[in-house]
Amino acid sequence: MALSGIQIYKLLPKTNCKECGFPTCLAFAMKLAAKQVELDKCPYVSDESREKLAESAAPPVRLVTISADGREVKSGNEIVLFRHEKTFYNPCGLFIRLYDDEPLEEIKARAEEVAAYSVDYVGMPLSIDGFAIKATGEGAREQGSSGAAERFAAAVEGVLDTAKLPLILIADDPAVMAKGLEAARGTRPLINGATADNWEAFADLAKKHDAPMAIRADTVSGLAELTEKITGAGVQEIVLDPGVRDLRSSLALNTLIRRMALKKTFRPLGFPIISFPSECAADEGMVSIAATQAISKYGGFIVLDRFSPATIYPLLVLRSNIYTDPQKPIQVQPGIYEINNPVADSAVMVTTNFSITYFSVANEVDGSGFPGWLLVADAEGMSVLTAWAAGKFDAEKIAKTVKTTEIADKVEHRKVIIPGHVAVLLGELEEELPDWEIKVGPREAVDITAYLKAGAWQ
């Protein structure tokens, strides 16, 4: 059972050294009880106390990691039900499922297409995280278990030869799974296929290959019973498949599992969840809705059958938005950005490093066709007006940006354009930059093209 803050405090050294980042040991104990800090932050806790505090120190949702060729997909370690309470830490992984009964060349072609997909979203590259490879039952009677295993292994090898991305291996037969794991040697896949009837064989494979395993049961109690058996057998990284395949039941069970793990500290359900939106609906539009629900409501690994940029992109953007720290704005790196191959007589403009502000300005300049130098000031990720009101985008900060970027070495003129919303800084900025002529640009990014076309800054 989890300990209270006072119970944890009694086991701490009570030195108030502040090395953990908190003013007192009691404050640290309260944060530890709330699962908002790790025990390792305390450098002086004794081994005896550490053992007693293990229950409270462990995250309510176990971290599960799968990997291939240096790329990792992590799920777990979450401590809140709602992002606005703190943040979500490990973005859910999006996987495309491939079937081993398809021709090998088609499997490779699909894998290549998926792996090549990448799109830039406010400075962040978005892409698919990996593949789920499913062993099918068709042809098993003709080929026998050995033939089915060889076919599954060939599909796994074919995918890895094409794109070394993290894998989820799906097979009901432990013998088939064993062959797939041999083909995936050098990676750390998720083993999917264990149920109440075959979990022991899958647990043995998980231990042998040091791989996490997913378990499926149709009830929450069934999942809890299985996890206790499997952890008792020595497998600690587990993923839960609630078994239901409809929107309403998936939402209810996913939420119940997360609530039991976080609010009740019920360890048998403290594991990430795997979701299969493609099995929840036949219509592609409803599949997208099911995927949206899984991303929003606690899916840790999400497996889709169909890859389409038109449907994948909004899901990736949604995931990015949900798993962005709400207390930390999305930022771009401060510095000089060259747009449309600027030269020595091109315009010099200043903005803040809030991603949406930067991309709004950069896209308008790019679309205008006019070359320009965009100076991005470090405003702690705030927009122009917000940063100005907070004192993070003032004359001193703008002047510092002009000087530290050494833009003067790149242009022949000495004119710099500031956003119209901070025209009030004109006088102060002229004092900070006496060698520069300060120009007031438009208030909105959409008006930049007309401003540059009119040559008002020259």
C-alpha positions as CSV (number, residue, x, y, z in Angstrom):
1,M,0.0,0.0,0.0
2,A,1.2,3.5,-0.8
3,L,2.5,5.6,2.1
4,S,1.2,9.0,3.1
5,G,3.4,12.1,3.0
6,I,4.0,12.0,6.8
7,Q,4.9,8.3,6.7
8,I,7.4,9.0,3.9
9,Y,8.8,11.9,5.9
10,K,9.6,9.7,8.8
11,L,11.8,7.6,6.6
12,L,13.7,10.5,5.1
13,P,17.0,11.8,6.7
14,K,15.3,15.1,7.7
15,T,18.4,17.2,7.0
16,N,16.5,19.9,4.9
17,C,19.6,20.0,2.7
18,K,17.6,21.3,-0.2
19,E,19.6,19.3,-2.7
20,C,16.4,17.6,-3.9
21,G,15.2,21.0,-5.1
22,F,12.6,21.4,-2.3
23,P,13.0,23.7,0.8
24,T,12.3,20.9,3.3
25,C,12.3,17.1,3.6
26,L,8.6,17.4,4.4
27,A,7.9,19.2,1.1
28,F,9.8,16.5,-0.7
29,A,7.9,13.8,1.1
30,M,4.5,15.3,0.1
31,K,5.6,15.5,-3.5
32,L,6.8,11.9,-3.4
33,A,3.5,10.8,-2.0
34,A,1.7,12.6,-4.9
35,K,4.0,10.8,-7.4
36,Q,5.3,14.1,-8.6
37,V,9.0,13.5,-7.9
38,E,11.4,10.5,-7.8
39,L,13.1,9.1,-4.7
40,D,16.5,9.4,-6.4
41,K,16.3,13.2,-6.0
42,C,17.2,12.6,-2.3
43,P,21.0,11.8,-2.2
44,Y,21.0,10.8,1.5
45,V,18.2,8.4,1.9
46,S,19.4,5.1,3.5
47,D,19.2,1.7,1.7
48,E,16.8,0.5,4.4
49,S,14.5,3.5,3.9
50,R,14.8,3.2,0.1
51,E,13.5,-0.4,0.3
52,K,10.6,0.7,2.4
53,L,9.8,3.6,0.2
54,A,10.0,1.6,-3.0
55,E,6.2,1.3,-3.2
56,S,5.7,5.1,-3.0
57,A,8.7,5.8,-5.2
58,A,7.5,3.6,-8.1
59,P,5.5,5.4,-10.7
60,P,1.8,4.5,-10.7
61,V,2.0,3.5,-14.4
62,R,5.0,1.3,-15.2
63,L,7.3,2.6,-17.9
64,V,7.5,0.2,-21.0
65,T,10.1,0.8,-23.7
66,I,10.5,-0.9,-27.1
67,S,13.3,0.0,-29.4
68,A,15.1,-0.7,-32.7
69,D,18.3,0.8,-34.1
70,G,18.5,3.5,-31.5
71,R,14.9,4.6,-31.8
72,E,12.7,4.2,-28.8
73,V,9.0,4.3,-28.1
74,K,8.2,4.7,-24.4
75,S,4.8,4.6,-22.6
76,G,4.0,4.9,-18.9
77,N,5.4,7.0,-16.0
78,E,2.2,9.1,-16.2
79,I,1.1,10.6,-12.9
80,V,-2.1,12.6,-13.8
81,L,-5.4,11.9,-15.4
82,F,-5.6,15.2,-17.1
83,R,-2.8,17.1,-18.9
84,H,-3.7,20.5,-17.4
85,E,-3.0,19.1,-13.9
86,K,0.6,18.8,-14.7
87,T,1.7,17.2,-18.1
88,F,1.8,13.9,-19.9
89,Y,5.4,12.7,-20.3
90,N,5.6,9.9,-22.9
91,P,3.7,10.4,-26.2
92,C,1.7,7.4,-27.3
93,G,3.3,5.4,-30.1
94,L,1.5,5.2,-33.5
95,F,2.1,2.0,-35.4
96,I,1.0,0.7,-38.7
97,R,0.0,-3.0,-38.8
98,L,1.4,-5.3,-41.6
99,Y,0.1,-8.8,-42.2
100,D,2.5,-11.7,-43.0
101,D,0.2,-13.3,-45.5
102,E,0.7,-10.4,-47.9
103,P,3.5,-10.8,-50.6
104,L,6.8,-10.0,-49.1
105,E,7.6,-7.3,-51.6
106,E,4.3,-5.6,-50.8
107,I,5.1,-5.7,-47.1
108,K,8.5,-4.1,-47.8
109,A,6.9,-1.4,-50.1
110,R,4.4,-0.5,-47.5
111,A,7.0,-0.4,-44.8
112,E,9.2,1.9,-47.0
113,E,6.3,4.2,-47.6
114,V,5.5,4.5,-43.9
115,A,9.1,4.9,-42.8
116,A,9.7,7.7,-45.4
117,Y,6.7,9.8,-44.1
118,S,7.8,12.8,-42.1
119,V,6.3,16.3,-41.9
120,D,7.3,19.4,-40.1
121,Y,4.9,20.8,-37.5
122,V,5.9,24.1,-35.9
123,G,9.5,23.0,-35.9
124,M,8.9,19.5,-34.8
125,P,9.3,16.5,-37.1
126,L,6.2,14.2,-37.0
127,S,6.4,10.6,-38.2
128,I,5.1,7.1,-37.6
129,D,6.8,5.4,-34.6
130,G,7.0,1.8,-35.9
131,F,5.2,-1.3,-37.2
132,A,3.0,-4.0,-35.8
133,I,3.5,-7.3,-37.7
134,K,0.7,-9.8,-37.4
135,A,1.0,-13.5,-37.9
136,T,-2.2,-14.6,-39.7
137,G,-3.9,-18.0,-39.5
138,E,-4.6,-18.4,-43.2
139,G,-2.5,-21.2,-44.7
140,A,-1.4,-22.5,-41.3
141,R,-3.1,-25.8,-41.8
142,E,-1.5,-26.4,-45.1
143,Q,1.9,-25.2,-44.0
144,G,1.8,-26.4,-40.4
145,S,3.1,-24.5,-37.4
146,S,6.6,-24.5,-38.8
147,G,5.5,-22.9,-42.1
148,A,3.5,-20.3,-40.3
149,A,6.5,-19.4,-38.1
150,E,8.8,-19.2,-41.1
151,R,6.4,-16.9,-42.9
152,F,6.1,-14.6,-39.8
153,A,9.9,-14.5,-39.4
154,A,10.3,-13.6,-43.1
155,A,7.9,-10.7,-42.7
156,V,9.7,-9.5,-39.6
157,E,13.1,-9.7,-41.4
158,G,11.7,-8.0,-44.5
159,V,10.4,-5.0,-42.5
160,L,13.6,-4.6,-40.6
161,D,15.6,-4.8,-43.8
162,T,13.5,-1.9,-45.1
163,A,13.1,0.3,-42.0
164,K,14.6,-0.4,-38.6
165,L,11.7,1.0,-36.5
166,P,10.4,-0.3,-33.2
167,L,8.1,-3.4,-33.6
168,I,5.0,-4.9,-32.1
169,L,4.9,-8.6,-32.9
170,I,1.4,-10.1,-32.9
171,A,0.9,-13.9,-32.8
172,D,-1.4,-16.2,-30.9
173,D,1.0,-19.2,-31.2
174,P,4.1,-19.0,-28.9
175,A,6.1,-21.1,-31.4
176,V,5.3,-18.6,-34.1
177,M,6.2,-15.7,-31.8
178,A,9.5,-17.4,-30.9
179,K,10.5,-17.5,-34.6
180,G,9.5,-13.8,-35.0
181,L,11.6,-12.9,-32.0
182,E,14.6,-14.6,-33.5
183,A,14.1,-12.6,-36.7
184,A,13.9,-9.4,-34.6
185,R,17.2,-10.1,-32.8
186,G,19.0,-6.8,-32.0
187,T,15.7,-5.0,-31.4
188,R,13.4,-4.9,-28.4
189,P,9.9,-5.5,-29.6
190,L,6.6,-5.7,-27.8
191,I,5.3,-9.3,-27.7
192,N,1.5,-9.3,-28.2
193,G,-0.6,-12.4,-28.0
194,A,-0.8,-13.6,-24.4
195,T,-4.1,-14.5,-22.8
196,A,-5.1,-16.4,-19.7
197,D,-4.6,-19.7,-21.6
198,N,-1.1,-19.2,-22.9
199,W,0.6,-16.5,-20.8
200,E,3.2,-18.8,-19.3
201,A,4.8,-19.6,-22.7
202,F,4.7,-15.9,-23.6
203,A,6.2,-14.9,-20.3
204,D,9.1,-17.3,-20.9
205,L,9.7,-15.7,-24.3
206,A,9.6,-12.2,-22.7
207,K,12.2,-13.2,-20.1
208,K,14.4,-14.9,-22.7
209,H,14.5,-12.0,-25.0
210,D,14.2,-9.2,-22.4
211,A,11.1,-7.9,-24.1
212,P,7.9,-6.4,-22.7
213,M,4.6,-8.4,-23.3
214,A,1.0,-7.4,-23.9
215,I,-1.8,-9.4,-22.3
216,R,-5.4,-9.5,-23.4
217,A,-8.5,-10.1,-21.2
218,D,-12.1,-9.0,-21.7
219,T,-12.5,-7.7,-18.1
220,V,-10.5,-5.4,-15.8
221,S,-10.4,-8.1,-13.1
222,G,-9.1,-10.6,-15.7
223,L,-6.3,-8.2,-16.6
224,A,-5.4,-7.6,-13.0
225,E,-5.3,-11.4,-12.3
226,L,-3.0,-11.9,-15.3
227,T,-0.6,-9.1,-14.4
228,E,-0.1,-10.5,-10.9
229,K,0.7,-13.9,-12.3
230,I,3.1,-12.5,-14.9
231,T,4.9,-10.2,-12.5
232,G,5.2,-13.1,-10.1
233,A,6.8,-15.0,-12.9
234,G,9.5,-12.3,-13.3
235,V,8.2,-10.1,-16.2
236,Q,7.8,-6.5,-15.1
237,E,7.1,-4.6,-18.3
238,I,3.5,-5.4,-19.3
239,V,1.0,-3.7,-21.6
240,L,-2.7,-4.1,-21.2
241,D,-5.2,-4.9,-23.9
242,P,-8.7,-4.5,-22.5
243,G,-10.0,-6.8,-25.2
244,V,-13.1,-4.7,-26.1
245,R,-13.4,-3.4,-29.6
246,D,-16.1,-0.7,-29.5
247,L,-15.8,3.0,-28.8
248,R,-17.9,3.1,-25.7
249,S,-16.4,0.1,-23.9
250,S,-12.8,1.2,-24.9
251,L,-13.4,4.6,-23.4
252,A,-14.9,3.2,-20.2
253,L,-12.2,0.6,-19.6
254,N,-9.3,2.7,-20.5
255,T,-10.5,5.4,-18.1
256,L,-11.2,2.9,-15.4
257,I,-7.7,1.4,-15.7
258,R,-6.0,4.7,-15.5
259,R,-8.1,5.9,-12.6
260,M,-7.4,2.7,-10.7
261,A,-3.7,3.1,-11.3
262,L,-3.5,6.8,-10.4
263,K,-6.2,7.4,-7.8
264,K,-6.2,4.0,-6.0
265,T,-2.5,3.1,-6.7
266,F,-3.7,-0.3,-7.8
267,R,-0.5,-1.9,-9.0
268,P,-2.0,-4.8,-11.0
269,L,-3.5,-2.2,-13.4
270,G,-0.5,0.2,-13.4
271,F,0.6,-0.5,-16.9
272,P,0.3,1.2,-20.3
273,I,-2.6,0.3,-22.7
274,I,-2.5,-0.9,-26.3
275,S,-5.4,0.1,-28.6
276,F,-6.5,-1.1,-32.0
277,P,-8.8,1.6,-33.5
278,S,-9.0,-0.3,-36.8
279,E,-10.8,-3.1,-35.0
280,C,-13.4,-0.8,-33.5
281,A,-15.0,0.3,-36.8
282,A,-15.1,-0.6,-40.5
283,D,-15.6,2.9,-41.8
284,E,-12.4,4.8,-42.2
285,G,-13.9,8.0,-40.7
286,M,-14.9,6.1,-37.5
287,V,-11.5,4.5,-37.3
288,S,-10.0,8.0,-37.2
289,I,-12.5,8.9,-34.4
290,A,-11.5,5.7,-32.5
291,A,-7.8,6.6,-32.9
292,T,-8.5,10.2,-31.7
293,Q,-10.2,8.7,-28.6
294,A,-7.3,6.4,-28.0
295,I,-4.8,9.2,-28.2
296,S,-6.8,11.4,-25.9
297,K,-7.8,8.7,-23.4
298,Y,-4.9,6.8,-22.3
299,G,-3.7,4.7,-25.3
300,G,0.0,4.0,-24.9
301,F,0.6,2.0,-28.1
302,I,-1.9,2.6,-30.9
303,V,-2.1,0.2,-33.9
304,L,-3.7,1.3,-37.2
305,D,-4.2,-0.9,-40.3
306,R,-4.2,1.8,-42.9
307,F,-1.6,4.4,-43.7
308,S,-2.7,7.6,-45.3
309,P,-1.0,11.0,-44.9
310,A,-4.5,12.6,-44.9
311,T,-5.5,10.7,-41.8
312,I,-2.2,10.3,-40.1
313,Y,-1.2,13.9,-40.1
314,P,-4.1,15.2,-37.9
315,L,-3.5,12.3,-35.5
316,L,0.2,13.1,-35.2
317,V,-0.7,16.8,-34.6
318,L,-3.3,15.9,-32.0
319,R,-0.8,13.7,-30.2
320,S,1.8,16.5,-30.3
321,N,-0.7,19.0,-28.8
322,I,-1.8,16.7,-26.0
323,Y,1.7,15.7,-25.0
324,T,3.1,19.2,-25.0
325,D,3.8,20.5,-21.6
326,P,0.9,23.1,-21.0
327,Q,3.2,25.1,-18.7
328,K,5.9,25.4,-21.4
329,P,5.1,27.0,-24.7
330,I,6.5,25.5,-27.9
331,Q,9.6,27.4,-28.9
332,V,12.0,27.7,-31.7
333,Q,15.8,28.3,-31.3
334,P,16.6,32.1,-31.1
335,G,18.9,33.4,-33.8
336,I,19.0,34.4,-37.5
337,Y,16.7,32.7,-40.0
338,E,17.3,33.2,-43.7
339,I,14.2,33.3,-45.8
340,N,14.2,33.3,-49.7
341,N,18.0,33.5,-49.8
342,P,18.5,37.1,-48.4
343,V,21.4,39.3,-49.5
344,A,23.1,42.3,-48.1
345,D,20.2,44.8,-48.9
346,S,17.4,42.5,-47.7
347,A,15.0,43.5,-44.9
348,V,15.8,42.7,-41.3
349,M,12.8,41.8,-39.1
350,V,12.5,40.9,-35.5
351,T,10.0,38.6,-33.7
352,T,9.8,36.3,-30.7
353,N,10.6,32.6,-30.4
354,F,7.1,31.4,-29.8
355,S,6.7,28.7,-32.5
356,I,3.3,29.8,-33.7
357,T,4.5,33.5,-33.9
358,Y,7.7,32.5,-35.7
359,F,6.0,30.3,-38.3
360,S,3.2,32.8,-38.9
361,V,5.8,35.5,-39.7
362,A,8.2,33.1,-41.6
363,N,5.5,31.7,-43.7
364,E,4.2,35.1,-44.7
365,V,7.7,36.4,-45.6
366,D,8.3,33.2,-47.6
367,G,5.0,33.5,-49.4
368,S,5.7,37.1,-50.3
369,G,8.7,36.1,-52.4
370,F,10.8,38.8,-50.8
371,P,14.1,37.7,-49.3
372,G,14.6,38.7,-45.7
373,W,16.6,38.1,-42.4
374,L,14.4,37.1,-39.5
375,L,15.9,37.8,-36.1
376,V,14.2,35.6,-33.4
377,A,14.6,36.9,-29.9
378,D,14.5,34.7,-26.8
379,A,11.2,35.6,-25.3
380,E,10.8,32.4,-23.3
381,G,8.4,31.1,-25.9
382,M,5.9,33.9,-25.6
383,S,4.1,35.7,-28.4
384,V,4.9,39.3,-29.2
385,L,2.2,41.0,-27.0
386,T,2.4,38.5,-24.2
387,A,6.2,38.8,-24.1
388,W,6.1,42.6,-24.1
389,A,3.5,42.7,-21.3
390,A,5.7,40.3,-19.3
391,G,8.9,42.3,-19.9
392,K,10.4,39.5,-22.0
393,F,10.4,41.4,-25.3
394,D,11.6,44.9,-24.6
395,A,14.1,47.3,-26.2
396,E,17.0,45.8,-24.3
397,K,16.1,42.3,-25.5
398,I,15.7,43.3,-29.1
399,A,18.9,45.3,-29.1
400,K,20.7,42.3,-27.5
401,T,19.3,40.1,-30.3
402,V,20.6,42.5,-33.0
403,K,24.0,42.6,-31.5
404,T,24.5,38.9,-30.5
405,T,23.3,37.6,-33.9
406,E,25.9,39.9,-35.6
407,I,23.4,40.7,-38.3
408,A,25.4,43.9,-39.0
409,D,28.1,41.8,-40.6
410,K,25.5,40.4,-43.1
411,V,23.7,43.5,-44.3
412,E,24.9,46.8,-45.8
413,H,22.1,48.9,-44.4
414,R,21.3,49.6,-40.7
415,K,17.5,49.2,-40.6
416,V,15.6,46.8,-38.5
417,I,11.8,46.3,-38.5
418,I,10.0,45.7,-35.2
419,P,6.4,44.3,-34.9
420,G,3.7,47.0,-35.0
421,H,2.3,45.8,-31.7
422,V,5.4,47.0,-29.9
423,A,5.7,50.4,-31.7
424,V,5.8,51.9,-28.2
425,L,9.4,50.6,-27.9
426,L,10.6,52.8,-30.8
427,G,12.1,55.6,-28.6
428,E,13.8,53.2,-26.2
429,L,15.1,51.1,-29.0
430,E,16.7,54.1,-30.8
431,E,18.6,54.7,-27.6
432,E,19.7,51.1,-27.4
433,L,20.7,50.9,-31.1
434,P,21.9,54.4,-32.0
435,D,23.5,53.2,-35.2
436,W,20.3,51.6,-36.5
437,E,17.2,53.1,-38.0
438,I,14.1,51.5,-36.3
439,K,11.2,50.8,-38.6
440,V,7.7,49.9,-37.3
441,G,6.2,47.0,-39.3
442,P,2.6,45.8,-39.5
443,R,0.7,44.6,-36.4
444,E,-0.3,41.3,-38.0
445,A,1.7,38.8,-39.9
446,V,-0.8,38.6,-42.7
447,D,0.0,42.2,-43.7
448,I,3.8,41.6,-44.1
449,T,3.6,40.9,-47.8
450,A,1.9,44.3,-48.5
451,Y,4.4,46.0,-46.3
452,L,7.4,44.5,-48.0
453,K,5.9,45.1,-51.5
454,A,5.3,48.8,-50.7
455,G,9.0,49.1,-49.7
456,A,8.0,51.1,-46.6
457,W,11.0,49.9,-44.7
458,Q,13.6,51.2,-47.2
